[in-house]
Amino acid sequence: MKSQIVYFSRTGNIKKFVKKLNYSNVMEITEGIITNKHFVLIVSTINFGEVPVEYKKFLKNNHKYMIGVSGSGNKNWGSNFAKAADTVSKKYNVPIITKFELSGNTHDIKAFIEGVERLENEH
């Protein structure tokens, strides 16, 4: 993977997922942060399928470099599981790489890495 991985972790699940990737090119979203590198966004879902405000603020100024999105969620939410990934994908016309539950498992990590590498080969 060459692209930057960008995330925000409200509950710690996405941070755990990112650590499992064992990848150094990561950036955690903080207030006012800007990037000029291609990135893959890992987004969480809050409430009933909403994108958290931290992501909205980040994407306002950085979306043009996003090449894909992956979503974390809880399958207990049914059709709203990782729905923020759907919202971001549609709004910014980028593909969804994966959706995973909570902090993901070994299969989710493998699918994410393979998905990012496929996307990078297309760019």
C-alpha positions as CSV (number, residue, x, y, z in Angstrom):
1,M,0.0,0.0,0.0
2,K,1.3,3.4,-0.9
3,S,-1.7,5.6,-0.1
4,Q,-2.2,7.3,3.2
5,I,-4.8,5.8,5.5
6,V,-6.9,8.5,7.2
7,Y,-9.2,7.8,10.2
8,F,-10.8,9.2,13.3
9,S,-11.5,6.9,16.2
10,R,-14.2,7.9,18.6
11,T,-14.5,4.5,20.4
12,G,-11.0,3.1,19.7
13,N,-12.2,0.4,17.3
14,I,-10.9,2.1,14.1
15,K,-7.6,2.8,15.9
16,K,-7.3,-0.9,16.7
17,F,-8.1,-1.8,13.1
18,V,-5.4,0.6,11.8
19,K,-2.8,-0.9,14.2
20,K,-3.6,-4.4,12.9
21,L,-2.6,-3.1,9.4
22,N,0.9,-2.6,10.6
23,Y,1.3,0.3,8.2
24,S,3.2,3.5,8.9
25,N,1.5,5.9,6.5
26,V,-1.5,6.7,8.6
27,M,-3.0,10.0,9.7
28,E,-5.6,10.5,12.5
29,I,-8.0,13.3,11.8
30,T,-7.6,16.3,14.1
31,E,-9.1,19.8,13.9
32,G,-7.9,21.7,10.8
33,I,-5.7,19.0,9.4
34,I,-4.9,19.1,5.7
35,T,-3.4,16.5,3.4
36,N,-2.2,16.7,-0.2
37,K,-1.6,13.0,-0.7
38,H,-3.9,10.3,-2.0
39,F,-5.7,8.6,0.8
40,V,-8.2,6.0,1.8
41,L,-10.7,7.0,4.5
42,I,-11.8,4.7,7.2
43,V,-15.1,6.1,8.5
44,S,-17.3,5.2,11.4
45,T,-21.1,5.5,11.6
46,I,-23.0,7.2,14.3
47,N,-26.6,7.4,15.3
48,F,-28.8,6.0,12.6
49,G,-26.3,5.8,9.7
50,E,-24.7,9.3,9.9
51,V,-21.2,10.5,9.1
52,P,-19.5,12.0,12.2
53,V,-18.9,15.7,12.1
54,E,-15.1,15.2,12.4
55,Y,-15.1,13.4,9.0
56,K,-17.4,16.0,7.4
57,K,-15.0,18.9,8.4
58,F,-12.0,16.9,7.2
59,L,-13.6,16.0,3.8
60,K,-14.7,19.6,3.2
61,N,-11.1,20.6,2.5
62,N,-9.5,17.2,1.6
63,H,-11.9,15.1,-0.4
64,K,-10.2,15.7,-3.8
65,Y,-7.4,13.3,-2.7
66,M,-9.6,10.5,-1.5
67,I,-9.4,7.4,-3.6
68,G,-11.7,5.1,-1.6
69,V,-13.5,4.6,1.7
70,S,-13.9,1.8,4.1
71,G,-16.5,1.7,6.9
72,S,-16.6,0.4,10.5
73,G,-19.8,-0.3,12.2
74,N,-21.8,-2.7,14.3
75,K,-24.0,-5.3,12.6
76,N,-26.6,-4.8,15.3
77,W,-27.7,-1.7,13.4
78,G,-28.9,-3.8,10.5
79,S,-29.3,-1.8,7.3
80,N,-27.5,1.1,8.9
81,F,-24.4,-1.1,9.4
82,A,-21.3,1.1,8.3
83,K,-23.8,3.3,6.4
84,A,-21.5,6.3,6.6
85,A,-19.2,4.5,4.1
86,D,-22.2,4.5,1.6
87,T,-22.9,8.2,2.2
88,V,-19.2,9.2,1.7
89,S,-18.9,6.9,-1.4
90,K,-22.0,8.5,-3.0
91,K,-21.2,12.1,-2.1
92,Y,-17.6,12.0,-3.3
93,N,-17.9,9.3,-6.0
94,V,-15.3,7.0,-4.6
95,P,-15.6,3.2,-4.2
96,I,-16.2,1.4,-0.9
97,I,-13.3,-0.9,-0.2
98,T,-14.7,-2.9,2.7
99,K,-17.1,-2.7,5.6
100,F,-16.0,-4.3,8.8
101,E,-17.5,-4.8,12.3
102,L,-16.0,-3.0,15.3
103,S,-12.2,-3.4,15.0
104,G,-12.3,-6.0,12.3
105,N,-10.8,-9.5,12.1
106,T,-8.0,-11.1,10.1
107,H,-10.2,-11.5,7.0
108,D,-11.2,-7.8,7.2
109,I,-7.6,-6.7,7.3
110,K,-6.7,-8.9,4.3
111,A,-9.7,-7.7,2.3
112,F,-8.9,-4.0,3.1
113,I,-5.2,-4.3,2.1
114,E,-6.1,-6.2,-1.1
115,G,-8.8,-3.6,-1.9
116,V,-6.5,-0.6,-1.4
117,E,-3.8,-2.3,-3.5
118,R,-6.3,-2.9,-6.3
119,L,-7.4,0.8,-6.2
120,E,-3.8,2.0,-6.3
121,N,-3.2,0.0,-9.4
122,E,-6.1,1.8,-11.0
123,H,-4.7,5.2,-10.2
